[in-house]
Amino acid sequence: MIHRNPLKVLFYLCLAVVVALVGYKVYLNFFKQDFEALHSDQVERIHQRTPPGNGIRFAVVGNINNSVGIFERRFIPALNQAGIDFLVSAGNAVSGGGEDKYRALYGTLSHLEIPYLLTFGPHEYEDFGSFRFYDHFGPHFYSVRTGNTRLIFLDSTGKTPWRWQMRWLRDLLAHDTSNAHILFIGHPLLKPETPTLFDDEDDYLQPAAFREELMQVIREQDIDLVFSANLARYDEQVVDGTPYITTGGAGGLVLNTDESFYHYVDVRVSADGEVAHQMERLEVGQHPVWKQLESFWFFVYSLFYTGYLNFILIVSVFAALTIKLYQIIFIGKDYYPDYDLDPTPWLEKPLRVAMFTNNYLPFIGGVPISIERLRRGLRQLGDPALIVAPRYRDQPDQEEDVVRVPSLLAMGEKREFRLANIFLARIRKTVRAFRPDVVHLHHPFWLGSLGLFIARQLRIPAIYTYHTRLEHYAHFVPLPGMLFRNLISHALIKRFANRCDGVIVPTYSTEEYLRMIGVTTPTFVQPTGIEYEQFQAVAASDVEALRSTLGLTNEKVFISVARLSNEKNIDFMIEAIDRLRQESEVPFRFLMIGDGHQRDRLQQKIDDLALGSHFTLVGAVQPEEMALWYTLGDAFLFASKSETQGMVILEAMSAGLPVVAVRSSGIEDVVRDGLNGFKTPENQSRWLQRARQLLEDDDQREALSRKARAFAADYSIEQFARDVHSIYATTLAARAKRRKASS
């Protein structure tokens, strides 16, 4: 029986509610029946209800603000029963100009049994609402004649130039024969006589020239009434015989004071043009004790369009957030590894391991060599290993337990990077037939992703070895370098590692990096093994023969091993060696072992500096010959910052070579400053100083050499394989414990 965490279930339930409500909003915006030019229909309805020559009666409201709890449920029933001919909004009928707000208003107004007209106010204008108002209702400024009354609607938002509106208004009034004129404009022309909380100049009609000219026209043309909204209150002032009314209590926030309350204005115009108005206060029935609190409640409630939906949406978001915070704060977490595991059953039996890698021998590189050493070490322990790797032209004809996959694409000047055809069904069939206990992944993408997929299908653990700092390989990726280096590379590593059951890292500094980017999967620090004994078995005669072949006499020899690629920082060493030959009289040669797509460029740089007698690009050397080349050297120089371990450094130490390296994540835990070599910042002068020190000080070089060899002795392949087998066993024990707990 599976026991589910009820808090987690509630969290995902809230998340599902949020997704459903967002989907409903999308439905309202894009799939619900559209509406347009509503004012044309409303004007026709008004004309039918108010024939020419008759008196009229209508209601004016302001600041509806998409209110459901107040306007739709309290105002509309009262207005439907009030015996009025139509309704006018003085502005701010919506809480914002978004499409959902306009559609919600349309739904609310559909409950009215009388026609309506809207003033284009500041809320209708914001969030590109002017286009929606025009499409859904009509022009931003217009006039309507009903009975013997002219209703005039102006745009106070700045969308329409005010001088154009004033010219239009003067022409309209000059030829109009109506008995009464009533003007609607969203922003008030006058400040209330009693102070309004939190108002500012932008709440009133701007600019001042517009306000002054409009008041002059009102005075000259004997406008009977002027209505505005935009303030959450009722205010009435008479200037030159014309009442200026600010009405803002139809649903938005009110303060429940003598000035700020819910209301509408009942306007009556007789057949001969006599205009009368009366403010009708709407009692919402608040208990005096909760007066202020309920005022805030109605404000919040009125924000949610179409009733409960936005309210539920907000509540669901906060509920999900609250639950998440509760989990973070109150539910205890054990950040230490689970020590209560018994891997004994898996330690005492052979484990079958399927490895997936994007490169493998005969391709020469740190990852292929590390995989080959692990394979050999596991075989000695009795653990069968199947390797899934790309196919190469010069690969061995007969390979045991290696699945070669043809490439879809080969990249690089020497086609060294290959994208294998992960879609071949025979890969899955072969791995299933092998019946692995563990899948071991050596790259976080392509064949690595296929391996993770197969592990999930087979329900066995997936172990990932973090070999490579991807951010230093941005130049190989067809994406903007900074985007890949600063974001994508780290996100890729984090996502992949957290989907695995365990992560092997070669150094503690690398483990710290994974924790910094958010990897939470159990991590095991396990350096790659080296063939230490092989480095001790090199014959002196073979070394002398190699010296002779290279034309070496009494020169000291610096060795470096790296792929000839940008991330290995070869230019740094070439420039430093150019300086060293000028500063030191001790003869030396620098042998750069490795190949890569930058070889021709680097050779040209060496030639341009006339450095050929000191710096040699040796090219690729077969793994079985590397011990001889290391033993040839006197010191090992290194400048790469892309290493996770620097396996070549341990190999160099096995041959007794002290190291000078640039500090980086893979170097920090291997090179012990002053013990087996030196590590410096990426400062050419500091690095060069240490290299010259090893070149000229024979006694110090010999002392560091002995300590380097002793340090490397602890990193044998046999011990490496035993430790990795233990990691497999521990991961299998953890998976078995989780299964038992969930059953």
C-alpha positions, 0 to 999 in steps of 0.5 A: 500500500502506498502512503502519500503525504497529504500536504504534498497532495494538497499542494499539487491540488492547489497547483491544479486549481491554479492551472485550471483557472488560468486555463479558464482565463485563456478560454475567456480571452480567446475562445468565448464569443466576441463582442464589438460596437456595443454602444450602437446597440445600446443607443438604439435601445435607449431611443426606443425607450425615450422617444424625442420630446419626452423626458428621461430618467437615468442613473449615473455610476462611477468606479464600478471597477469590475465589482461583482460583490457590490455592483453586480449583486447589489447595484444591478438588482436595485437599478433594474427595479428603480424604473429608470430608462438607462445607465451611464458609467462616468468612468472606471467601469473596469479595474484595468484595460486588460481583455479579461477585465473587459470580458468580465464587465461584459458579463456583469452588464449582461445582468442589466435589464436596461441599456447602458453607456460608458465613459472612456476613463483612466482604467479603460485606457490603461494596459492598452485598453483604449484599443479594446474599448474602441473595438468592444464599445465604440469611440472614445468621445461621442454624443447621444441625443435621447428625448430632448437631452444631449449626452456628451462623452469626452476623453480625459485620458490624453488618448485623444488630443484635447484641442480636437475635442474642444473644437468638436464640442464647440461645433456640436453645441453651436448647432444643437437644439436639445433642451438639456446638456449633460457632460461626462468626463472620466477625470474630475475638473474640480478638487473636492472641498474636503480633502481626499486621502491619497489623491494627487494631481493626476487624479484630476483633469490634465492639462490645466489648459484643457480644464480651463477651456472646458469650464469656459465652454460649460459656462458659455453653453449652459451645460446643465450637469457635469459628471466625473469619476476616478475618486472613491467618493461623492462630491458636488460643487456648483460653479456658475450655476452648473453642478460638478458631480464626482461619483465614485462609489459603484463597487470599488474601494470606499472608506465608509465615511461621510464622503466615501460610500456606495451610491449612484445618482438618479437624474431626471430631465423633464420634456421642457429641459428641467434637470434634477438629480438625487444621490442614492446611497446604497446601504451594504449592511455592515456591522459597525464593529467590522466596518473598516475590515469589511470595507477592505474585504469588499475592496479585495472581493471587487478585484476578482472578475467574474465572481469567485474565480479570481478570488479562488485563483489568488487564494490557491496561489497563496495556499500553495505558497503557504504549504511550500513555506510550511514544508521548508520551515516546519518539516525537518530535513536531514541534509546528511547522507543516509548512514543507516544503509546496509550495502553488504548484500551487494558488496558480496556479489558481482554487479553487472554495469552498463556504461554510456559515454559520448566518447571512448577509445580509440579517441584519446582523452581523460574520459575514455581513459578513465572509463577504460581503467574502471572497466578493467578494474571492475573486471578484475573484481568480477563485475561484468561491464558493458560499454555503449559508445560511438563508433570510430573508423580506427577502432579495434575489430574485435571488442568484448562487451562494447556496443558501438553506435554509428554517428549521426554527426561528427564535429571538430576539425578531426571529427573527434566529437560524435553524436551517436544515433541514440534512436537505434532499437538494438541499443535498448535490446542489447542493454536489456539482454545484458541485464545490468544491476546499475547504469553508469553515465559519463555525460549529461546528454545524448548517450547519457540521456539515453542511458538514464532513460533505459535505467528508468525503464529497467527500474535500476539505479543510474550513477553519473560521473561528473567528468567535465566542466561544460561551461569551458566548452561553450566554443563547441556549442552553436549557441551564444557563448555567455548564455551557454557558459553562465546559464545553460551549462549549469542548468543542464548539469543540475537537472541531469544530476538530480535525476540520477540516483548518485553522482561521482565526483573526483574532488571535494572542490567539484562536489562543492560546485555541484552543491552550489548549483543546486544538486541534491542527489547523494554525491560520492567523492572518488578520484579516478584511478591511475596505473601507478605500477606501470609508471614504476616499471619504465626501463632507463634504456627506453627513456634514453632511446626516446631522448635520442629520438627527440634529439635531446642532450642535456636539456631539462624536459617539461611535459604537459598533456592536454587536448589542443583546444581553447579550454586547455589554455595552451596559449598561456603556456606558449607565451610563458615559455617564450619568456622563460627562454629569455630569462633563464640560461638553463637549457630546456625543452617543453613537450606538449603531448596531445592533439586537437582542432587548434593544432595548426593555429598553435603551431603557427604561433610557435613558429611566429615566436621562433620557439620551435627549439624550445616548444614541441607539439608532440601529437597524440601518444597511445595510452600504453606509451604514456608512462615512458613519456612522463618518465622522460620529463623533469617537471609537469606544467599545466594551465587548464582550468576546465578539469574536474580532477586533472588525471594527467597530473596524478599520472605525472606525479606517478612518474615522479614529476613535480607539478606547476599548475593554474589553480582550478577546481580539478587542481585544488585537491590534487596539487599540494603547494610546496609538497608535490608541486605548485599551484598559482593564480592564472597569472603568467608571471607567478606561474613562470616564476614557479616553472623557473624555480623547478628548472633551476633548483635541482635539489628542490625539484628532486625533493618535490619529485619524491613526495609527488611519487609517494602522493600518487601511490594511493590512487591505484586502479584496483582501489578505484574499482573497489570504491566504485563497486562500493558506491554501486552497492550503497546506491542499490541499498538506498533504492531498496530501502526506499522501495520497502518504505513505500510498499 
